[in-house]
Amino acid sequence: MPRCLSRITVEITDVRVQQVQQISEADAWCEGVMPDSGDAIAAFAHLWDGINAKRGFGWDSNPMVWALTFRRIEPPGSTQ
């Protein structure tokens, strides 16, 4: 997508390869889960299975994933 048409621009600051079960509590929260019990990893595991289990990549299979860290770049002249 041309940058001029995108709503946000991000810069990738870190790339890691890890197994999905290595996610930290903080990273699970950053993924946007809203746990009822306060256990963000359990909520993330439930979300993960809902998306990936039927394709053979469920939480219990502990697949390898790319974990990206990024920061939002504000466009020049932005008032946000």
PyMOL commands that set and color helices and strands:
alter all, ss='L'
color gray80, all
select helices_A, chain A and resi 3-5+20-22+25-30+40-55+59-61
alter helices_A, ss='H'
color red, helices_A
select strands_A, chain A and resi 9-19+64-73
alter strands_A, ss='S'
color yellow, strands_A
deselect
rebuild
show_as cartoon
